[in-house]
């Protein structure tokens, strides 16, 4: 039995939507966002649940009032992440982001003083 072309197209669309599993250069962004008044475990759970639903978010850590998120900018924008946070009822006190890709990480680590 051969798979139908509809099944193959569905598989292709599904696999294209997933992050690439093969090695290669992919662009990621690391963002740190400070949330005003994020104090309770219930609030952290609510915020975590909101952000993990966004396609393109790969790593998410919440400690204290700081949210650290690693995401693919071609799948989700920083503006969408901020909108999701604000839409969940939280206020942002501060935010900043920087590229985080294997190439940039390698360049930065090679440029550090004392690196042999």
TIVO-2410 file (N, C-alpha, C; in nm, 3 decimals):
# residues 116
REC num residu      c1      c2      c3 atome chaine
REC   1      X   0.084  -0.118   0.000     N      A
REC   1      X   0.000   0.000   0.000    CA      A
REC   1      X   0.089   0.124   0.000     C      A
REC   2      X   0.060   0.218  -0.086     N      A
REC   2      X   0.136   0.342  -0.096    CA      A
REC   2      X   0.059   0.454  -0.030     C      A
REC   3      X   0.128   0.542   0.042     N      A
REC   3      X   0.058   0.654   0.104    CA      A
REC   3      X   0.003   0.748  -0.003     C      A
REC   4      X  -0.111   0.806   0.027     N      A
REC   4      X  -0.173   0.899  -0.068    CA      A
REC   4      X  -0.094   1.028  -0.071     C      A
REC   5      X  -0.111   1.104  -0.178     N      A
REC   5      X  -0.042   1.233  -0.187    CA      A
REC   5      X  -0.091   1.329  -0.080     C      A
REC   6      X  -0.217   1.313  -0.036     N      A
REC   6      X  -0.269   1.398   0.072    CA      A
REC   6      X  -0.194   1.370   0.202     C      A
REC   7      X  -0.166   1.241   0.228     N      A
REC   7      X  -0.092   1.206   0.349    CA      A
REC   7      X   0.049   1.262   0.342     C      A
REC   8      X   0.113   1.252   0.228     N      A
REC   8      X   0.248   1.305   0.213    CA      A
REC   8      X   0.251   1.455   0.231     C      A
REC   9      X   0.153   1.524   0.173     N      A
REC   9      X   0.147   1.670   0.187    CA      A
REC   9      X   0.128   1.708   0.332     C      A
REC  10      X   0.042   1.634   0.405     N      A
REC  10      X   0.020   1.662   0.547    CA      A
REC  10      X   0.147   1.640   0.627     C      A
REC  11      X   0.219   1.532   0.596     N      A
REC  11      X   0.345   1.505   0.665    CA      A
REC  11      X   0.446   1.615   0.637     C      A
REC  12      X   0.451   1.660   0.513     N      A
REC  12      X   0.546   1.765   0.476    CA      A
REC  12      X   0.514   1.894   0.548     C      A
REC  13      X   0.386   1.931   0.552     N      A
REC  13      X   0.348   2.053   0.621    CA      A
REC  13      X   0.378   2.043   0.769     C      A
REC  14      X   0.354   1.926   0.826     N      A
REC  14      X   0.383   1.909   0.968    CA      A
REC  14      X   0.532   1.922   0.995     C      A
REC  15      X   0.613   1.857   0.913     N      A
REC  15      X   0.757   1.860   0.938    CA      A
REC  15      X   0.816   1.999   0.911     C      A
REC  16      X   0.756   2.074   0.820     N      A
REC  16      X   0.806   2.209   0.794    CA      A
REC  16      X   0.775   2.302   0.911     C      A
REC  17      X   0.668   2.273   0.984     N      A
REC  17      X   0.629   2.359   1.095    CA      A
REC  17      X   0.716   2.336   1.218     C      A
REC  18      X   0.780   2.222   1.225     N      A
REC  18      X   0.865   2.190   1.338    CA      A
REC  18      X   1.002   2.252   1.321     C      A
REC  19      X   1.073   2.283   1.430     N      A
REC  19      X   1.209   2.334   1.416    CA      A
REC  19      X   1.298   2.230   1.350     C      A
REC  20      X   1.396   2.274   1.279     N      A
REC  20      X   1.486   2.184   1.207    CA      A
REC  20      X   1.560   2.096   1.306     C      A
REC  21      X   1.563   1.966   1.278     N      A
REC  21      X   1.632   1.872   1.366    CA      A
REC  21      X   1.778   1.854   1.324     C      A
REC  22      X   1.809   1.891   1.202     N      A
REC  22      X   1.944   1.873   1.153    CA      A
REC  22      X   2.034   1.989   1.199     C      A
REC  23      X   2.163   1.962   1.202     N      A
REC  23      X   2.253   2.069   1.242    CA      A
REC  23      X   2.264   2.168   1.128     C      A
REC  24      X   2.282   2.289   1.164     N      A
REC  24      X   2.292   2.398   1.067    CA      A
REC  24      X   2.268   2.526   1.142     C      A
REC  25      X   2.285   2.634   1.074     N      A
REC  25      X   2.266   2.762   1.140    CA      A
REC  25      X   2.118   2.795   1.148     C      A
REC  26      X   2.071   2.818   1.267     N      A
REC  26      X   1.936   2.864   1.291    CA      A
REC  26      X   1.948   2.989   1.376     C      A
REC  27      X   1.861   3.082   1.353     N      A
REC  27      X   1.865   3.206   1.431    CA      A
REC  27      X   1.770   3.195   1.549     C      A
REC  28      X   1.821   3.219   1.666     N      A
REC  28      X   1.741   3.221   1.787    CA      A
REC  28      X   1.768   3.353   1.858     C      A
REC  29      X   1.674   3.392   1.941     N      A
REC  29      X   1.688   3.514   2.021    CA      A
REC  29      X   1.668   3.475   2.166     C      A
REC  30      X   1.755   3.527   2.252     N      A
REC  30      X   1.738   3.515   2.396    CA      A
REC  30      X   1.681   3.646   2.445     C      A
REC  31      X   1.570   3.640   2.516     N      A
REC  31      X   1.510   3.760   2.571    CA      A
REC  31      X   1.494   3.744   2.721     C      A
REC  32      X   1.515   3.854   2.791     N      A
REC  32      X   1.488   3.858   2.935    CA      A
REC  32      X   1.387   3.969   2.958     C      A
REC  33      X   1.281   3.934   3.026     N      A
REC  33      X   1.172   4.027   3.048    CA      A
REC  33      X   1.142   4.028   3.198     C      A
REC  34      X   1.142   4.146   3.257     N      A
REC  34      X   1.111   4.162   3.399    CA      A
REC  34      X   0.963   4.197   3.411     C      A
REC  35      X   0.893   4.120   3.493     N      A
REC  35      X   0.749   4.136   3.511    CA      A
REC  35      X   0.723   4.199   3.647     C      A
REC  36      X   0.647   4.309   3.649     N      A
REC  36      X   0.612   4.374   3.776    CA      A
REC  36      X   0.517   4.286   3.856     C      A
REC  37      X   0.549   4.267   3.983     N      A
REC  37      X   0.457   4.199   4.074    CA      A
REC  37      X   0.441   4.050   4.052     C      A
REC  38      X   0.533   3.987   3.983     N      A
REC  38      X   0.524   3.843   3.962    CA      A
REC  38      X   0.581   3.776   4.087     C      A
REC  39      X   0.493   3.738   4.179     N      A
REC  39      X   0.538   3.693   4.310    CA      A
REC  39      X   0.498   3.550   4.345     C      A
REC  40      X   0.383   3.505   4.300     N      A
REC  40      X   0.331   3.377   4.348    CA      A
REC  40      X   0.354   3.264   4.247     C      A
REC  41      X   0.360   3.140   4.296     N      A
REC  41      X   0.372   3.026   4.205    CA      A
REC  41      X   0.253   3.016   4.107     C      A
REC  42      X   0.136   3.057   4.152     N      A
REC  42      X   0.018   3.055   4.064    CA      A
REC  42      X   0.036   3.151   3.947     C      A
REC  43      X   0.088   3.270   3.975     N      A
REC  43      X   0.115   3.366   3.868    CA      A
REC  43      X   0.220   3.312   3.772     C      A
REC  44      X   0.326   3.252   3.825     N      A
REC  44      X   0.432   3.194   3.742    CA      A
REC  44      X   0.376   3.084   3.653     C      A
REC  45      X   0.290   3.000   3.710     N      A
REC  45      X   0.230   2.891   3.633    CA      A
REC  45      X   0.142   2.946   3.520     C      A
REC  46      X   0.066   3.050   3.551     N      A
REC  46      X  -0.020   3.113   3.449    CA      A
REC  46      X   0.065   3.169   3.336     C      A
REC  47      X   0.170   3.241   3.371     N      A
REC  47      X   0.257   3.302   3.271    CA      A
REC  47      X   0.329   3.195   3.189     C      A
REC  48      X   0.379   3.093   3.255     N      A
REC  48      X   0.448   2.983   3.185    CA      A
REC  48      X   0.353   2.917   3.085     C      A
REC  49      X   0.231   2.889   3.129     N      A
REC  49      X   0.132   2.827   3.041    CA      A
REC  49      X   0.099   2.913   2.920     C      A
REC  50      X   0.093   3.043   2.941     N      A
REC  50      X   0.066   3.136   2.831    CA      A
REC  50      X   0.179   3.135   2.729     C      A
REC  51      X   0.302   3.143   2.775     N      A
REC  51      X   0.416   3.153   2.684    CA      A
REC  51      X   0.451   3.022   2.615     C      A
REC  52      X   0.433   2.910   2.684     N      A
REC  52      X   0.468   2.783   2.622    CA      A
REC  52      X   0.375   2.747   2.506     C      A
REC  53      X   0.260   2.811   2.497     N      A
REC  53      X   0.168   2.788   2.386    CA      A
REC  53      X   0.214   2.854   2.257     C      A
REC  54      X   0.304   2.951   2.266     N      A
REC  54      X   0.350   3.022   2.147    CA      A
REC  54      X   0.444   2.934   2.066     C      A
REC  55      X   0.412   2.916   1.939     N      A
REC  55      X   0.499   2.838   1.850    CA      A
REC  55      X   0.628   2.914   1.827     C      A
REC  56      X   0.740   2.847   1.843     N      A
REC  56      X   0.870   2.910   1.824    CA      A
REC  56      X   0.942   2.937   1.954     C      A
REC  57      X   0.873   2.922   2.068     N      A
REC  57      X   0.937   2.936   2.198    CA      A
REC  57      X   1.001   2.802   2.231     C      A
REC  58      X   1.133   2.803   2.257     N      A
REC  58      X   1.204   2.678   2.280    CA      A
REC  58      X   1.242   2.655   2.426     C      A
REC  59      X   1.288   2.757   2.491     N      A
REC  59      X   1.325   2.742   2.632    CA      A
REC  59      X   1.261   2.857   2.707     C      A
REC  60      X   1.210   2.825   2.824     N      A
REC  60      X   1.138   2.923   2.904    CA      A
REC  60      X   1.170   2.900   3.051     C      A
REC  61      X   1.220   3.004   3.117     N      A
REC  61      X   1.252   2.996   3.258    CA      A
REC  61      X   1.195   3.118   3.328     C      A
REC  62      X   1.132   3.095   3.442     N      A
REC  62      X   1.080   3.205   3.522    CA      A
REC  62      X   1.141   3.193   3.660     C      A
REC  63      X   1.216   3.295   3.700     N      A
REC  63      X   1.277   3.300   3.833    CA      A
REC  63      X   1.255   3.439   3.889     C      A
REC  64      X   1.193   3.443   4.006     N      A
REC  64      X   1.162   3.572   4.064    CA      A
REC  64      X   1.069   3.648   3.971     C      A
REC  65      X   1.104   3.768   3.937     N      A
REC  65      X   1.023   3.848   3.845    CA      A
REC  65      X   1.079   3.847   3.703     C      A
REC  66      X   1.179   3.761   3.677     N      A
REC  66      X   1.245   3.760   3.547    CA      A
REC  66      X   1.204   3.638   3.465     C      A
REC  67      X   1.164   3.665   3.340     N      A
REC  67      X   1.132   3.560   3.245    CA      A
REC  67      X   1.244   3.556   3.142     C      A
REC  68      X   1.304   3.440   3.124     N      A
REC  68      X   1.406   3.419   3.021    CA      A
REC  68      X   1.346   3.327   2.917     C      A
REC  69      X   1.351   3.371   2.790     N      A
REC  69      X   1.290   3.293   2.684    CA      A
REC  69      X   1.383   3.288   2.563     C      A
REC  70      X   1.397   3.170   2.505     N      A
REC  70      X   1.475   3.149   2.383    CA      A
REC  70      X   1.373   3.117   2.275     C      A
REC  71      X   1.374   3.195   2.165     N      A
REC  71      X   1.272   3.175   2.063    CA      A
REC  71      X   1.327   3.195   1.922     C      A
REC  72      X   1.251   3.143   1.825     N      A
REC  72      X   1.284   3.158   1.684    CA      A
REC  72      X   1.208   3.280   1.630     C      A
REC  73      X   1.277   3.384   1.590     N      A
REC  73      X   1.207   3.505   1.544    CA      A
REC  73      X   1.130   3.486   1.413     C      A
REC  74      X   1.157   3.381   1.338     N      A
REC  74      X   1.079   3.356   1.216    CA      A
REC  74      X   0.945   3.291   1.248     C      A
REC  75      X   0.929   3.240   1.370     N      A
REC  75      X   0.804   3.174   1.409    CA      A
REC  75      X   0.723   3.257   1.507     C      A
REC  76      X   0.791   3.337   1.590     N      A
REC  76      X   0.722   3.422   1.687    CA      A
REC  76      X   0.808   3.547   1.707     C      A
REC  77      X   0.743   3.661   1.719     N      A
REC  77      X   0.817   3.786   1.738    CA      A
REC  77      X   0.820   3.824   1.886     C      A
REC  78      X   0.914   3.910   1.918     N      A
REC  78      X   0.921   3.962   2.055    CA      A
REC  78      X   0.792   4.037   2.087     C      A
REC  79      X   0.741   4.108   1.988     N      A
REC  79      X   0.615   4.182   2.008    CA      A
REC  79      X   0.502   4.086   2.045     C      A
REC  80      X   0.497   3.968   1.982     N      A
REC  80      X   0.394   3.869   2.013    CA      A
REC  80      X   0.411   3.814   2.155     C      A
REC  81      X   0.536   3.795   2.196     N      A
REC  81      X   0.563   3.747   2.332    CA      A
REC  81      X   0.518   3.851   2.434     C      A
REC  82      X   0.554   3.977   2.409     N      A
REC  82      X   0.514   4.086   2.498    CA      A
REC  82      X   0.361   4.096   2.502     C      A
REC  83      X   0.296   4.087   2.387     N      A
REC  83      X   0.150   4.095   2.382    CA      A
REC  83      X   0.086   3.980   2.460     C      A
REC  84      X   0.144   3.860   2.452     N      A
REC  84      X   0.091   3.745   2.526    CA      A
REC  84      X   0.103   3.769   2.677     C      A
REC  85      X   0.217   3.824   2.719     N      A
REC  85      X   0.238   3.852   2.861    CA      A
REC  85      X   0.136   3.955   2.910     C      A
REC  86      X   0.123   4.064   2.834     N      A
REC  86      X   0.029   4.169   2.872    CA      A
REC  86      X  -0.115   4.120   2.863     C      A
REC  87      X  -0.144   4.036   2.764     N      A
REC  87      X  -0.278   3.980   2.749    CA      A
REC  87      X  -0.317   3.889   2.864     C      A
REC  88      X  -0.217   3.831   2.931     N      A
REC  88      X  -0.243   3.746   3.047    CA      A
REC  88      X  -0.258   3.829   3.175     C      A
REC  89      X  -0.248   3.963   3.161     N      A
REC  89      X  -0.270   4.051   3.275    CA      A
REC  89      X  -0.146   4.094   3.350     C      A
REC  90      X  -0.029   4.074   3.293     N      A
REC  90      X   0.096   4.112   3.359    CA      A
REC  90      X   0.149   4.242   3.300     C      A
REC  91      X   0.227   4.314   3.382     N      A
REC  91      X   0.291   4.438   3.336    CA      A
REC  91      X   0.440   4.417   3.325     C      A
REC  92      X   0.498   4.466   3.216     N      A
REC  92      X   0.641   4.451   3.192    CA      A
REC  92      X   0.715   4.572   3.246     C      A
REC  93      X   0.817   4.545   3.331     N      A
REC  93      X   0.897   4.651   3.389    CA      A
REC  93      X   1.020   4.682   3.303     C      A
REC  94      X   1.077   4.579   3.240     N      A
REC  94      X   1.198   4.595   3.161    CA      A
REC  94      X   1.211   4.476   3.067     C      A
REC  95      X   1.280   4.498   2.956     N      A
REC  95      X   1.302   4.388   2.861    CA      A
REC  95      X   1.426   4.416   2.779     C      A
REC  96      X   1.493   4.310   2.740     N      A
REC  96      X   1.603   4.321   2.644    CA      A
REC  96      X   1.624   4.183   2.580     C      A
REC  97      X   1.682   4.187   2.461     N      A
REC  97      X   1.705   4.063   2.389    CA      A
REC  97      X   1.832   4.073   2.307     C      A
REC  98      X   1.882   3.957   2.268     N      A
REC  98      X   2.004   3.949   2.186    CA      A
REC  98      X   2.001   3.820   2.107     C      A
REC  99      X   2.064   3.819   1.990     N      A
REC  99      X   2.070   3.695   1.911    CA      A
REC  99      X   2.140   3.585   1.990     C      A
REC 100      X   2.092   3.464   1.969     N      A
REC 100      X   2.153   3.347   2.032    CA      A
REC 100      X   2.155   3.234   1.931     C      A
REC 101      X   2.261   3.225   1.855     N      A
REC 101      X   2.273   3.118   1.758    CA      A
REC 101      X   2.406   3.049   1.779     C      A
REC 102      X   2.423   2.929   1.728     N      A
REC 102      X   2.551   2.860   1.745    CA      A
REC 102      X   2.669   2.944   1.695     C      A
REC 103      X   2.652   3.012   1.583     N      A
REC 103      X   2.760   3.093   1.527    CA      A
REC 103      X   2.794   3.210   1.620     C      A
REC 104      X   2.693   3.281   1.668     N      A
REC 104      X   2.717   3.395   1.756    CA      A
REC 104      X   2.775   3.348   1.888     C      A
REC 105      X   2.720   3.239   1.944     N      A
REC 105      X   2.774   3.186   2.070    CA      A
REC 105      X   2.921   3.150   2.055     C      A
REC 106      X   2.959   3.090   1.942     N      A
REC 106      X   3.099   3.053   1.918    CA      A
REC 106      X   3.186   3.178   1.907     C      A
REC 107      X   3.139   3.279   1.836     N      A
REC 107      X   3.216   3.402   1.822    CA      A
REC 107      X   3.235   3.472   1.954     C      A
REC 108      X   3.130   3.478   2.034     N      A
REC 108      X   3.137   3.545   2.164    CA      A
REC 108      X   3.231   3.470   2.256     C      A
REC 109      X   3.222   3.337   2.260     N      A
REC 109      X   3.308   3.261   2.352    CA      A
REC 109      X   3.454   3.270   2.309     C      A
REC 110      X   3.483   3.280   2.180     N      A
REC 110      X   3.622   3.294   2.135    CA      A
REC 110      X   3.678   3.431   2.164     C      A
REC 111      X   3.593   3.531   2.180     N      A
REC 111      X   3.638   3.668   2.203    CA      A
REC 111      X   3.658   3.702   2.350     C      A
REC 112      X   3.620   3.611   2.438     N      A
REC 112      X   3.630   3.639   2.582    CA      A
REC 112      X   3.776   3.646   2.625     C      A
REC 113      X   3.810   3.743   2.711     N      A
REC 113      X   3.948   3.750   2.762    CA      A
REC 113      X   3.982   3.625   2.841     C      A
REC 114      X   4.106   3.584   2.830     N      A
REC 114      X   4.153   3.468   2.902    CA      A
REC 114      X   4.121   3.336   2.835     C      A
REC 115      X   4.053   3.340   2.724     N      A
REC 115      X   4.021   3.218   2.646    CA      A
REC 115      X   4.145   3.168   2.577     C      A
REC 116      X   4.175   3.041   2.593     N      A
REC 116      X   4.295   2.984   2.530    CA      A
REC 116      X   4.259   2.913   2.404     C      A
***
